[in-house]
Amino acid sequence: MILLGGVTRLTESGLSMVDWRPIMGVIPPLTEAQWLQTFETYQQYPEYLKINQGMDLGGFKQIFWFEYLHRVLGRLIGLMYFVPLVVFALRRMIAPQLLPTLILLLILGGAQGLLGWYMVQSGLVDRPSVSQYRLTAHLGVAVAIYALMMWVLLRVGAGYLLR
């Protein structure tokens, strides 16, 4: 996920999706009419007006897909984490001292998605670039999540948190 976020940043694709629809945003534009509507919406924002003016639909699709994949991967990771967590917790298959940390990881993951949108919003106003502070916070939370996952892995691997 961090790598895909980096690719999104390096290809300057992050501002190509100008709305945040947590549920329906999973479905990309499917028809030519939907693509044109999405592109027309993008054309109203500073990134198009100040940097990508004259970009055609094909160029827009290229930058759109990186941001789309980044957002969908985040949702997929969240779902793939949430469902087993609930199932294993209900079956009491998680050591009691481990459960709060796993719930914290879930909360941090959700906060990461909200922070990502908060970051993108900063680039949709006047300047076609995101706030460096919000970008740093977004990356910082990603690194914190990764570090906490590694800490849990090492603790469980060493036998400290097993049932």
DSSP file (Angstrom, degrees, kcal/mol; ACC not computed):
  #  RESIDUE AA STRUCTURE BP1 BP2  ACC     N-H-->O    O-->H-N    N-H-->O    O-->H-N    TCO  KAPPA ALPHA  PHI   PSI    X-CA   Y-CA   Z-CA
    1    1 A M     >        0   0    0      0, 0.0     4,-2.4     0, 0.0     5,-0.2   0.000 360.0 360.0 360.0 -42.6    0.0    0.0    0.0
    2    2 A I  H  >  +     0   0    0      2,-0.2     4,-2.1     1,-0.2     5,-0.1   0.896 360.0  50.9 -63.3 -39.3    2.8    2.4    0.8
    3    3 A L  H  > S+     0   0    0      2,-0.2     4,-2.4     1,-0.2    -1,-0.2   0.928 110.3  48.0 -63.7 -44.6    4.5    1.6   -2.5
    4    4 A L  H  > S+     0   0    0      1,-0.2     4,-2.5     2,-0.2    -2,-0.2   0.879 110.2  53.0 -64.8 -36.4    1.2    2.3   -4.4
    5    5 A G  H  X S+     0   0    0     -4,-2.4     4,-2.2     2,-0.2    -1,-0.2   0.899 109.0  49.9 -62.0 -40.1    0.8    5.5   -2.5
    6    6 A G  H  X S+     0   0    0     -4,-2.1     4,-3.0     2,-0.2    -2,-0.2   0.904 110.3  49.1 -64.7 -41.7    4.3    6.5   -3.6
    7    7 A V  H  X S+     0   0    0     -4,-2.4     4,-2.3     2,-0.2    -2,-0.2   0.913 110.1  51.9 -63.0 -42.0    3.6    5.7   -7.2
    8    8 A T  H  <>S+     0   0    0     -4,-2.5     5,-2.6     1,-0.2     6,-0.8   0.908 113.1  45.0 -59.8 -42.1    0.4    7.8   -6.9
    9    9 A R  H ><5S+     0   0    0     -4,-2.2     3,-1.2     3,-0.2    -2,-0.2   0.937 113.7  48.2 -67.2 -47.4    2.4   10.7   -5.6
   10   10 A L  H 3<5S+     0   0    0     -4,-3.0    -2,-0.2     1,-0.3    -1,-0.2   0.814 113.6  46.6 -67.1 -30.8    5.3   10.3   -8.1
   11   11 A T  T 3<5S-     0   0    0     -4,-2.3    -1,-0.3    -5,-0.2    -2,-0.2   0.415 108.6-126.5 -89.0   2.2    2.8   10.2  -11.1
   12   12 A E  T < 5 +     0   0    0     -3,-1.2     3,-0.2    -4,-0.2    -3,-0.2   0.890  69.1 132.9  53.5  44.2    0.9   13.1   -9.6
   13   13 A S    > < +     0   0    0     -5,-2.6     3,-2.0    -6,-0.2     4,-0.3   0.558  35.6  93.8 -97.2 -11.6   -2.3   11.1   -9.8
   14   14 A G  T 3  S+     0   0    0     -6,-0.8     3,-0.4     1,-0.3    -1,-0.1   0.703  85.1  48.2 -62.4 -23.8   -3.6   11.8   -6.3
   15   15 A L  T 3  S+     0   0    0     -3,-0.2    -1,-0.3     1,-0.2    32,-0.1   0.288  84.6  92.4 -99.9  11.3   -5.8   14.8   -7.3
   16   16 A S  S <  S+     0   0    0     -3,-2.0     2,-0.8    47,-0.2    -1,-0.2   0.777  79.1  60.7 -76.7 -25.1   -7.5   13.0  -10.3
   17   17 A M        -     0   0    0     -3,-0.4    -1,-0.2    -4,-0.3    21,-0.0  -0.892  67.1-178.9-102.3 107.6  -10.4   11.7   -8.1
   18   18 A V        +     0   0    0     -2,-0.8     2,-0.3    20,-0.2    -1,-0.1   0.410  58.6  56.3 -94.2   2.0  -12.0   14.9   -6.9
   19   19 A D        -     0   0    0      2,-0.0     2,-0.6     6,-0.0   102,-0.0  -0.912  69.0-138.9-129.5 161.4  -14.7   13.3   -4.8
   20   20 A W        +     0   0    0     -2,-0.3    -2,-0.0    97,-0.0    97,-0.0  -0.937  25.8 164.7-123.8 109.2  -14.8   10.9   -2.0
   21   21 A R     >  -     0   0    0     -2,-0.6     4,-2.0     1,-0.1     5,-0.1  -0.859  15.5-168.8-122.1  93.4  -17.5    8.3   -2.0
   22   22 A P  T  4 S+     0   0    0      0, 0.0    -1,-0.1     0, 0.0    53,-0.0   0.810  84.2  25.1 -56.3 -35.0  -16.5    5.6    0.5
   23   23 A I  T >4 S+     0   0    0      2,-0.1     3,-1.2     1,-0.1     4,-0.2   0.916 131.4  33.5 -94.8 -60.4  -19.1    3.0   -0.6
   24   24 A M  G >4 S+     0   0    0      1,-0.3     3,-1.6     2,-0.1    -1,-0.1   0.658 100.2  81.8 -73.8 -14.6  -20.0    3.8   -4.3
   25   25 A G  G 3< S+     0   0    0     -4,-2.0    -1,-0.3     1,-0.3    -2,-0.1   0.540  74.0  76.9 -68.0  -4.7  -16.4    5.0   -5.0
   26   26 A V  G <  S+     0   0    0     -3,-1.2    -1,-0.3    -5,-0.1    -2,-0.1   0.784  82.2  73.7 -73.8 -26.8  -15.5    1.3   -5.5
   27   27 A I  S <  S-     0   0    0     -3,-1.6     3,-0.1    -4,-0.2    -1,-0.1  -0.791  76.7-153.2 -92.4 115.8  -17.1    1.3   -8.9
   28   28 A P        -     0   0    0      0, 0.0     2,-0.1     0, 0.0     7,-0.1  -0.252  41.1 -69.7 -77.2 171.9  -15.1    3.2  -11.5
   29   29 A P        +     0   0    0      0, 0.0     3,-0.0     0, 0.0     4,-0.0  -0.443  52.9 179.7 -58.8 133.3  -16.6    4.9  -14.5
   30   30 A L        +     0   0    0     -2,-0.1     2,-0.2    -3,-0.1     3,-0.0   0.719  55.8  51.9-110.9 -30.2  -17.7    2.0  -16.8
   31   31 A T  S  > S-     0   0    0      1,-0.1     4,-2.4     0, 0.0     5,-0.2  -0.662  85.2-112.9-107.5 164.1  -19.2    3.7  -19.9
   32   32 A E  H  > S+     0   0    0     -2,-0.2     4,-2.5     1,-0.2     5,-0.2   0.889 119.4  54.1 -59.8 -39.0  -17.8    6.4  -22.1
   33   33 A A  H  > S+     0   0    0      2,-0.2     4,-2.2     1,-0.2    -1,-0.2   0.902 108.4  48.5 -63.4 -41.2  -20.5    8.8  -20.8
   34   34 A Q  H  > S+     0   0    0      2,-0.2     4,-2.5     1,-0.2    -2,-0.2   0.901 111.2  50.5 -65.6 -40.6  -19.4    8.1  -17.2
   35   35 A W  H  X S+     0   0    0     -4,-2.4     4,-2.7     2,-0.2    -2,-0.2   0.928 111.0  48.6 -61.8 -44.6  -15.8    8.7  -18.1
   36   36 A L  H  X S+     0   0    0     -4,-2.5     4,-2.6     2,-0.2    -2,-0.2   0.895 111.7  49.2 -63.7 -39.8  -16.6   12.0  -19.8
   37   37 A Q  H  X S+     0   0    0     -4,-2.2     4,-2.0     2,-0.2    -1,-0.2   0.921 112.5  47.5 -65.1 -43.7  -18.7   13.1  -16.8
   38   38 A T  H  X S+     0   0    0     -4,-2.5     4,-2.2     1,-0.2    -2,-0.2   0.907 113.7  48.4 -63.5 -42.0  -15.8   12.2  -14.4
   39   39 A F  H  X S+     0   0    0     -4,-2.7     4,-2.0     2,-0.2    -2,-0.2   0.894 108.9  52.9 -65.8 -40.8  -13.3   14.0  -16.6
   40   40 A E  H  < S+     0   0    0     -4,-2.6     4,-0.3     2,-0.2    -1,-0.2   0.881 109.0  50.1 -62.6 -37.8  -15.6   17.1  -16.9
   41   41 A T  H >< S+     0   0    0     -4,-2.0     3,-1.5     1,-0.2    -2,-0.2   0.935 109.8  50.3 -64.5 -45.6  -15.7   17.2  -13.1
   42   42 A Y  H >< S+     0   0    0     -4,-2.2     3,-1.9     1,-0.3     6,-0.5   0.852 100.7  64.9 -59.2 -35.7  -11.9   17.0  -12.9
   43   43 A Q  T 3< S+     0   0    0     -4,-2.0    -1,-0.3     1,-0.3    -2,-0.2   0.609  92.6  63.3 -66.9 -11.4  -11.6   19.8  -15.4
   44   44 A Q  T <  S+     0   0    0     -3,-1.5    -1,-0.3    -4,-0.3    -2,-0.2   0.478  91.1  84.6 -88.8  -3.1  -13.2   22.2  -12.9
   45   45 A Y  S X> S-     0   0    0     -3,-1.9     4,-2.2    -4,-0.2     3,-0.8  -0.658  89.2-108.6-107.3 158.7  -10.4   21.8  -10.3
   46   46 A P  H 3>>S+     0   0    0      0, 0.0     4,-3.1     0, 0.0     5,-0.5   0.788 111.0  62.8 -55.8 -34.7   -7.0   23.6  -10.1
   47   47 A E  I 3>>S+     0   0    0     76,-0.3     5,-2.4     1,-0.2     4,-1.7   0.932 112.5  36.3 -60.5 -43.7   -4.9   20.7  -11.1
   48   48 A Y  I <45S+     0   0    0     -3,-0.8     5,-0.4    -6,-0.5    -1,-0.2   0.942 119.8  48.6 -70.4 -46.8   -6.5   20.6  -14.5
   49   49 A L  I  <5S+     0   0    0     -4,-2.2    -2,-0.2     1,-0.2    -1,-0.2   0.832 125.4  26.4 -64.6 -34.0   -6.8   24.4  -14.8
   50   50 A K  I  <5S+     0   0    0     -4,-3.1    -1,-0.2    -5,-0.2    -3,-0.2   0.679 137.9  13.1-105.5 -21.2   -3.3   25.2  -13.8
   51   51 A I  I  <<S+     0   0    0     -4,-1.7    -3,-0.2    -5,-0.5    -4,-0.1   0.733 128.1  35.3-122.7 -49.0   -1.2   22.1  -14.8
   52   52 A N  S > <S+     0   0    0     -5,-2.4     3,-2.6    -6,-0.2    -4,-0.2   0.135  71.1 148.7-103.9  20.1   -3.0   19.6  -17.0
   53   53 A Q  T 3  S+     0   0    0     -5,-0.4     3,-0.1     1,-0.3    -4,-0.1  -0.325  72.4  26.7 -58.2 131.1   -5.1   22.0  -19.2
   54   54 A G  T 3  S+     0   0    0      1,-0.3    -1,-0.3    -2,-0.0    -5,-0.1   0.313  85.5 145.5  96.1  -7.4   -5.5   20.5  -22.6
   55   55 A M    <   -     0   0    0     -3,-2.6    -1,-0.3    -7,-0.2     2,-0.1  -0.360  41.9-136.4 -59.8 140.1   -5.1   16.9  -21.3
   56   56 A D     >  -     0   0    0     -3,-0.1     4,-2.1     1,-0.1     5,-0.2  -0.414  26.7 -96.3 -93.2 175.9   -7.3   14.5  -23.2
   57   57 A L  H  > S+     0   0    0      1,-0.2     4,-2.5     2,-0.2     5,-0.2   0.864 122.9  56.4 -61.0 -37.7   -9.5   11.7  -21.8
   58   58 A G  H  > S+     0   0    0      1,-0.2     4,-1.6     2,-0.2    -1,-0.2   0.912 108.1  47.1 -61.6 -43.1   -6.8    9.1  -22.4
   59   59 A G  H  > S+     0   0    0      1,-0.2     4,-1.6     2,-0.2    -1,-0.2   0.880 111.1  52.5 -65.2 -38.1   -4.3   11.1  -20.3
   60   60 A F  H  X S+     0   0    0     -4,-2.1     4,-2.7     1,-0.2    -2,-0.2   0.915 105.4  54.2 -63.8 -42.7   -6.9   11.5  -17.6
   61   61 A K  H  X S+     0   0    0     -4,-2.5     4,-2.1     1,-0.2    -1,-0.2   0.885 104.2  56.6 -59.8 -38.0   -7.6    7.8  -17.5
   62   62 A Q  H  X S+     0   0    0     -4,-1.6     4,-0.8     1,-0.2    -1,-0.2   0.931 113.9  37.0 -60.3 -46.6   -3.9    7.1  -16.9
   63   63 A I  H  X S+     0   0    0     -4,-1.6     4,-1.3     1,-0.2   -47,-0.2   0.840 112.7  59.9 -76.5 -30.2   -3.7    9.3  -13.8
   64   64 A F  H  X S+     0   0    0     -4,-2.7     4,-2.7     1,-0.2    -2,-0.2   0.912  98.2  58.0 -61.0 -43.9   -7.1    8.3  -12.6
   65   65 A W  H  X S+     0   0    0     -4,-2.1     4,-2.7     1,-0.2     5,-0.2   0.834 101.4  53.9 -63.7 -35.0   -6.3    4.6  -12.4
   66   66 A F  H  X S+     0   0    0     -4,-0.8     4,-2.0    -3,-0.2    -1,-0.2   0.953 113.9  41.1 -63.8 -47.7   -3.4    5.0   -9.9
   67   67 A E  H  X S+     0   0    0     -4,-1.3     4,-2.3   -54,-0.2    -2,-0.2   0.898 114.6  53.1 -66.3 -39.4   -5.5    7.0   -7.4
   68   68 A Y  H  X S+     0   0    0     -4,-2.7     4,-2.7     1,-0.2     5,-0.2   0.946 110.2  46.7 -59.8 -48.8   -8.4    4.6   -8.0
   69   69 A L  H  X S+     0   0    0     -4,-2.7     4,-2.6     1,-0.2    -1,-0.2   0.879 110.3  54.1 -62.4 -37.8   -6.3    1.5   -7.3
   70   70 A H  H  X S+     0   0    0     -4,-2.0     4,-1.7    -5,-0.2    -1,-0.2   0.928 112.6  42.9 -62.2 -45.3   -4.8    3.2   -4.2
   71   71 A R  H  X S+     0   0    0     -4,-2.3     4,-1.9     2,-0.2    -2,-0.2   0.905 115.2  48.3 -69.2 -41.6   -8.3    3.9   -2.7
   72   72 A V  H  X S+     0   0    0     -4,-2.7     4,-2.7     1,-0.2    -2,-0.2   0.900 109.2  53.2 -67.6 -39.4   -9.7    0.5   -3.6
   73   73 A L  H  X S+     0   0    0     -4,-2.6     4,-2.8    -5,-0.2     5,-0.2   0.905 107.3  52.8 -61.4 -39.8   -6.7   -1.3   -2.1
   74   74 A G  H  X S+     0   0    0     -4,-1.7     4,-2.2    -5,-0.2    -1,-0.2   0.923 111.4  45.4 -60.2 -44.5   -7.2    0.7    1.1
   75   75 A R  H  X S+     0   0    0     -4,-1.9     4,-2.5     2,-0.2    -2,-0.2   0.907 113.2  50.4 -65.0 -41.3  -10.9   -0.5    1.2
   76   76 A L  H  X S+     0   0    0     -4,-2.7     4,-2.8     2,-0.2    -2,-0.2   0.915 110.3  48.8 -64.4 -44.1   -9.9   -4.0    0.4
   77   77 A I  H  X S+     0   0    0     -4,-2.8     4,-1.4     2,-0.2     5,-0.2   0.929 111.8  50.6 -60.8 -44.7   -7.2   -4.2    3.1
   78   78 A G  H  X S+     0   0    0     -4,-2.2     4,-2.8    -5,-0.2    -2,-0.2   0.919 113.5  44.3 -59.8 -44.7   -9.7   -2.7    5.6
   79   79 A L  H  X S+     0   0    0     -4,-2.5     4,-2.1     1,-0.2    -2,-0.2   0.910 112.4  51.3 -66.9 -42.8  -12.4   -5.3    4.7
   80   80 A M  H  < S+     0   0    0     -4,-2.8    -1,-0.2     1,-0.2    -2,-0.2   0.707 116.9  41.8 -69.9 -18.5   -9.9   -8.2    4.7
   81   81 A Y  H  X S+     0   0    0     -4,-1.4     4,-1.7    -5,-0.2    -2,-0.2   0.856 114.1  49.8 -89.6 -44.4   -8.7   -7.1    8.1
   82   82 A F  H  X S+     0   0    0     -4,-2.8     4,-2.5    -5,-0.2     5,-0.2   0.925 107.1  51.9 -64.1 -49.1  -12.1   -6.3    9.7
   83   83 A V  H  X S+     0   0    0     -4,-2.1     4,-2.5     1,-0.2     5,-0.2   0.943 113.8  40.9 -61.0 -52.6  -14.0   -9.5    8.8
   84   84 A P  H  > S+     0   0    0      0, 0.0     4,-3.2     0, 0.0     5,-0.3   0.887 112.9  56.7 -63.8 -34.5  -11.4  -12.0   10.2
   85   85 A L  H  X S+     0   0    0     -4,-1.7     4,-2.2     2,-0.2    -2,-0.2   0.939 110.7  43.1 -59.5 -46.2  -10.9   -9.8   13.2
   86   86 A V  H  X S+     0   0    0     -4,-2.5     4,-2.7     2,-0.2     5,-0.2   0.934 116.3  47.7 -65.1 -46.1  -14.6   -9.9   14.1
   87   87 A V  H  X S+     0   0    0     -4,-2.5     4,-1.8    -5,-0.2    -2,-0.2   0.944 115.5  43.8 -61.1 -49.3  -14.9  -13.7   13.4
   88   88 A F  H  <>S+     0   0    0     -4,-3.2     5,-3.1     1,-0.2     6,-0.5   0.868 114.3  50.6 -66.5 -35.4  -11.8  -14.6   15.4
   89   89 A A  H ><5S+     0   0    0     -4,-2.2     3,-1.3    -5,-0.3    -1,-0.2   0.929 110.0  49.2 -67.4 -44.5  -12.8  -12.3   18.2
   90   90 A L  H 3<5S+     0   0    0     -4,-2.7    -1,-0.2     1,-0.3    -2,-0.2   0.844 112.5  48.3 -63.9 -32.6  -16.3  -13.7   18.4
   91   91 A R  T 3<5S-     0   0    0     -4,-1.8    -1,-0.3    -5,-0.2    -2,-0.2   0.416 112.5-122.9 -85.4   1.9  -14.9  -17.2   18.5
   92   92 A R  T < 5 +     0   0    0     -3,-1.3    -3,-0.2    -4,-0.2    -2,-0.1   0.890  69.3 136.3  57.2  42.9  -12.4  -16.1   21.2
   93   93 A M      < +     0   0    0     -5,-3.1     2,-0.5    -6,-0.1    -4,-0.2   0.338  48.1  82.0 -98.9   4.3   -9.5  -17.2   19.1
   94   94 A I  S    S-     0   0    0     -6,-0.5     5,-0.1    -5,-0.2    68,-0.1  -0.935  89.6-110.5-113.7 131.7   -7.5  -14.0   19.9
   95   95 A A    >>  -     0   0    0     -2,-0.5     3,-1.9    66,-0.4     4,-1.5  -0.357  28.3-125.3 -57.9 134.8   -5.5  -13.7   23.1
   96   96 A P  T 34 S+     0   0    0      0, 0.0    -1,-0.1     0, 0.0     3,-0.1   0.833 109.8  53.3 -54.9 -36.0   -7.2  -11.1   25.3
   97   97 A Q  T 34 S+     0   0    0      1,-0.2     4,-0.3     2,-0.1    -2,-0.1   0.660 109.6  50.0 -75.9 -13.2   -4.0   -9.1   25.6
   98   98 A L  T <> S+     0   0    0     -3,-1.9     4,-2.0    63,-0.1     3,-0.5   0.756  91.7  76.7 -90.9 -28.6   -3.6   -8.9   21.8
   99   99 A L  H  X S+     0   0    0     -4,-1.5     4,-2.4     1,-0.2     5,-0.2   0.869  89.9  53.4 -56.4 -45.0   -7.2   -7.8   21.0
  100  100 A P  H  > S+     0   0    0      0, 0.0     4,-2.3     0, 0.0    -1,-0.2   0.896 110.1  48.9 -59.7 -37.4   -6.8   -4.1   22.0
  101  101 A T  H  > S+     0   0    0     -3,-0.5     4,-2.1    -4,-0.3    -2,-0.2   0.898 111.0  49.6 -68.3 -39.3   -3.7   -3.8   19.7
  102  102 A L  H  X S+     0   0    0     -4,-2.0     4,-1.7     2,-0.2    -1,-0.2   0.872 111.6  48.7 -67.2 -36.0   -5.6   -5.4   16.8
  103  103 A I  H  X S+     0   0    0     -4,-2.4     4,-2.5     2,-0.2    -2,-0.2   0.889 108.5  54.5 -68.4 -39.0   -8.5   -3.0   17.3
  104  104 A L  H  X S+     0   0    0     -4,-2.3     4,-2.8    -5,-0.2    -2,-0.2   0.899 106.1  52.3 -60.0 -40.6   -6.1   -0.1   17.5
  105  105 A L  H  X S+     0   0    0     -4,-2.1     4,-2.2     2,-0.2    -1,-0.2   0.901 108.8  50.3 -61.9 -40.4   -4.7   -1.2   14.1
  106  106 A L  H  X S+     0   0    0     -4,-1.7     4,-2.2     2,-0.2    -2,-0.2   0.926 111.9  47.2 -62.3 -45.4   -8.2   -1.2   12.7
  107  107 A I  H  X S+     0   0    0     -4,-2.5     4,-2.7     1,-0.2    -2,-0.2   0.914 111.4  50.6 -63.6 -43.6   -8.9    2.3   14.0
  108  108 A L  H  X S+     0   0    0     -4,-2.8     4,-2.1     1,-0.2    -1,-0.2   0.885 108.6  53.1 -62.4 -38.1   -5.6    3.5   12.6
  109  109 A G  H  X S+     0   0    0     -4,-2.2     4,-1.6     2,-0.2    -2,-0.2   0.924 111.2  45.1 -62.8 -44.5   -6.4    2.0    9.2
  110  110 A G  H  X S+     0   0    0     -4,-2.2     4,-2.0     1,-0.2    -2,-0.2   0.907 112.6  51.3 -64.6 -41.6   -9.8    3.8    9.1
  111  111 A A  H  X S+     0   0    0     -4,-2.7     4,-2.8     1,-0.2    -1,-0.2   0.856 105.0  58.3 -62.5 -34.3   -8.2    7.1   10.3
  112  112 A Q  H  X S+     0   0    0     -4,-2.1     4,-2.2     2,-0.2    -1,-0.2   0.904 105.3  49.0 -63.4 -41.7   -5.6    6.7    7.5
  113  113 A G  H  X S+     0   0    0     -4,-1.6     4,-1.9     2,-0.2    -2,-0.2   0.925 113.1  46.6 -63.3 -44.6   -8.4    6.6    4.9
  114  114 A L  H  X S+     0   0    0     -4,-2.0     4,-2.4     1,-0.2    -2,-0.2   0.902 112.3  50.7 -63.3 -41.1   -9.9    9.8    6.4
  115  115 A L  H  X S+     0   0    0     -4,-2.8     4,-2.3     1,-0.2    -1,-0.2   0.869 106.4  55.9 -65.7 -36.4   -6.6   11.4    6.6
  116  116 A G  H  X S+     0   0    0     -4,-2.2     4,-2.4     2,-0.2    -1,-0.2   0.923 110.3  44.2 -61.0 -44.5   -5.9   10.6    3.0
  117  117 A W  H  X S+     0   0    0     -4,-1.9     4,-2.6     2,-0.2    -2,-0.2   0.900 111.2  53.7 -68.0 -39.3   -9.1   12.3    1.9
  118  118 A Y  H  X S+     0   0    0     -4,-2.4     4,-0.9     1,-0.2    -1,-0.2   0.889 110.3  48.9 -59.3 -39.0   -8.3   15.3    4.2
  119  119 A M  H >< S+     0   0    0     -4,-2.3     3,-0.8     1,-0.2     4,-0.5   0.938 110.1  49.5 -65.5 -47.9   -4.9   15.5    2.4
  120  120 A V  H >< S+     0   0    0     -4,-2.4     3,-1.8     1,-0.2     4,-0.3   0.890 103.3  61.6 -60.7 -39.7   -6.5   15.4   -1.1
  121  121 A Q  H >< S+     0   0    0     -4,-2.6     3,-1.5     1,-0.3    -1,-0.2   0.833  93.7  63.9 -56.2 -32.9   -9.0   18.1   -0.2
  122  122 A S  T << S+     0   0    0     -4,-0.9     3,-0.4    -3,-0.8     5,-0.3   0.742 103.4  48.4 -66.5 -20.4   -6.1   20.5    0.5
  123  123 A G  T <  S+     0   0    0     -3,-1.8   -76,-0.3    -4,-0.5    -1,-0.3   0.382  99.4  67.3 -97.8   3.8   -5.1   20.2   -3.2
  124  124 A L  S <  S+     0   0    0     -3,-1.5    -1,-0.2    -4,-0.3    -2,-0.1   0.283  92.3  63.1-104.7   9.8   -8.6   20.8   -4.6
  125  125 A V  S    S-     0   0    0      2,-0.4    -2,-0.1    -3,-0.4    -3,-0.1   0.810 120.4 -34.5 -99.8 -90.0   -8.9   24.4   -3.5
  126  126 A D  S    S+     0   0    0     -4,-0.3    -3,-0.1     1,-0.2    -4,-0.0   0.816 122.3  50.2-105.9 -46.1   -6.6   27.0   -4.9
  127  127 A R  S    S-     0   0    0     -5,-0.3     2,-1.5     2,-0.2    -2,-0.4  -0.799  75.9-132.7-100.7 137.1   -3.2   25.3   -5.4
  128  128 A P  S    S+     0   0    0      0, 0.0     2,-0.3     0, 0.0    -5,-0.1  -0.241  81.2  81.2 -83.8  51.5   -3.0   22.0   -7.3
  129  129 A S  S    S-     0   0    0     -2,-1.5    -2,-0.2    -7,-0.3     2,-0.1  -0.985  79.7-113.7-149.4 148.1   -0.8   20.4   -4.6
  130  130 A V        -     0   0    0     -2,-0.3     2,-0.2     1,-0.1   -10,-0.1  -0.427  43.5 -88.3 -80.8 156.7   -1.5   18.8   -1.3
  131  131 A S     >  -     0   0    0    -12,-0.5     4,-2.5     1,-0.2     5,-0.2  -0.429  29.4-140.2 -61.1 129.6   -0.4   20.3    2.0
  132  132 A Q  H  > S+     0   0    0      1,-0.2     4,-2.0     2,-0.2    -1,-0.2   0.796 103.1  54.7 -64.6 -26.4    3.0   19.0    2.8
  133  133 A Y  H  > S+     0   0    0      2,-0.2     4,-2.2     1,-0.2    -1,-0.2   0.911 109.9  44.3 -72.6 -42.9    1.9   18.7    6.4
  134  134 A R  H  > S+     0   0    0      2,-0.2     4,-2.6     1,-0.2    -2,-0.2   0.887 113.3  52.0 -68.0 -38.0   -1.1   16.6    5.6
  135  135 A L  H  X S+     0   0    0     -4,-2.5     4,-2.5     2,-0.2     5,-0.2   0.921 110.6  47.9 -62.1 -44.3    1.0   14.5    3.2
  136  136 A T  H  X S+     0   0    0     -4,-2.0     4,-2.8     2,-0.2    -2,-0.2   0.895 111.8  49.8 -64.0 -40.5    3.6   14.0    6.0
  137  137 A A  H  X S+     0   0    0     -4,-2.2     4,-2.6     2,-0.2     5,-0.2   0.917 110.5  50.7 -63.4 -43.1    0.8   13.0    8.4
  138  138 A H  H  X S+     0   0    0     -4,-2.6     4,-1.7     1,-0.2    -2,-0.2   0.930 115.5  41.3 -61.3 -47.0   -0.6   10.6    5.9
  139  139 A L  H  X S+     0   0    0     -4,-2.5     4,-2.4     2,-0.2    -1,-0.2   0.890 113.0  55.5 -67.3 -38.9    2.8    8.9    5.4
  140  140 A G  H  X S+     0   0    0     -4,-2.8     4,-2.4    -5,-0.2    -2,-0.2   0.904 107.6  47.6 -61.8 -42.3    3.6    9.0    9.1
  141  141 A V  H  X S+     0   0    0     -4,-2.6     4,-2.6     2,-0.2    -1,-0.2   0.890 110.3  53.6 -66.4 -37.8    0.4    7.2   10.0
  142  142 A A  H  X S+     0   0    0     -4,-1.7     4,-2.3    -5,-0.2    -2,-0.2   0.925 110.8  45.7 -61.0 -44.0    1.2    4.6    7.3
  143  143 A V  H  X S+     0   0    0     -4,-2.4     4,-2.8     2,-0.2    -2,-0.2   0.887 111.8  52.3 -66.7 -38.6    4.6    4.0    8.8
  144  144 A A  H  X S+     0   0    0     -4,-2.4     4,-2.5     2,-0.2    -2,-0.2   0.909 109.5  49.1 -64.1 -41.8    3.1    3.9   12.3
  145  145 A I  H  X S+     0   0    0     -4,-2.6     4,-2.5     2,-0.2    -2,-0.2   0.940 112.8  47.7 -61.2 -47.0    0.6    1.2   11.2
  146  146 A Y  H  X S+     0   0    0     -4,-2.3     4,-2.3     1,-0.2    -2,-0.2   0.919 112.0  49.5 -61.2 -44.2    3.4   -0.8    9.6
  147  147 A A  H  X S+     0   0    0     -4,-2.8     4,-2.3     1,-0.2    -1,-0.2   0.906 111.2  49.1 -62.8 -41.9    5.6   -0.5   12.7
  148  148 A L  H  X S+     0   0    0     -4,-2.5     4,-2.4     2,-0.2    -1,-0.2   0.891 109.9  51.9 -66.3 -38.5    2.8   -1.6   14.9
  149  149 A M  H  X S+     0   0    0     -4,-2.5     4,-2.7     2,-0.2    -2,-0.2   0.921 110.8  47.9 -62.1 -42.5    2.1   -4.6   12.7
  150  150 A M  H  X S+     0   0    0     -4,-2.3     4,-2.6     2,-0.2    -2,-0.2   0.894 110.0  52.5 -65.8 -38.7    5.8   -5.6   12.8
  151  151 A W  H  X S+     0   0    0     -4,-2.3     4,-2.4     2,-0.2    -2,-0.2   0.932 111.6  46.1 -61.7 -45.6    5.8   -5.2   16.6
  152  152 A V  H  X S+     0   0    0     -4,-2.4     4,-3.0     2,-0.2     5,-0.3   0.929 112.0  51.8 -62.0 -45.6    2.7   -7.5   16.9
  153  153 A L  H  X S+     0   0    0     -4,-2.7     4,-2.8     1,-0.2    -2,-0.2   0.917 111.7  45.9 -58.0 -45.3    4.3  -10.0   14.5
  154  154 A L  H  X S+     0   0    0     -4,-2.6     4,-1.8     2,-0.2    -1,-0.2   0.895 114.1  48.4 -66.8 -39.7    7.5  -10.1   16.5
  155  155 A R  H  <>S+     0   0    0     -4,-2.4     5,-2.2    -5,-0.2     6,-0.6   0.926 116.0  42.4 -66.2 -44.7    5.7  -10.5   19.8
  156  156 A V  H ><5S+     0   0    0     -4,-3.0     3,-1.6     1,-0.2    -2,-0.2   0.927 113.5  53.1 -67.8 -43.9    3.4  -13.2   18.5
  157  157 A G  H 3<5S+     0   0    0     -4,-2.8    -1,-0.2    -5,-0.3    -2,-0.2   0.840 107.6  51.5 -59.6 -34.0    6.3  -14.9   16.8
  158  158 A A  T 3<5S-     0   0    0     -4,-1.8    -1,-0.3    -5,-0.2    -2,-0.2   0.499 119.0-113.5 -82.7  -3.4    8.3  -14.9   20.0
  159  159 A G  T X 5S+     0   0    0     -3,-1.6     3,-0.6    -4,-0.3    -3,-0.2   0.569  81.2 122.5  87.2   8.7    5.3  -16.5   21.8
  160  160 A Y  T 3 <S+     0   0    0     -5,-2.2    -4,-0.2     1,-0.2    -5,-0.1   0.808  78.9  34.1 -73.2 -29.4    4.5  -13.6   24.0
  161  161 A L  T 3  S+     0   0    0     -6,-0.6   -66,-0.4    -9,-0.1    -1,-0.2   0.062  85.3 124.8-119.0  26.2    0.9  -13.1   22.9
  162  162 A L    <         0   0    0     -3,-0.6   -68,-0.1    -7,-0.2    -5,-0.0  -0.545 360.0 360.0 -85.8 153.0   -0.3  -16.6   22.1
  163  163 A R              0   0    0     -2,-0.2    -1,-0.1   -70,-0.2   -69,-0.0   0.460 360.0 360.0 -68.1 360.0   -3.4  -18.1   23.7
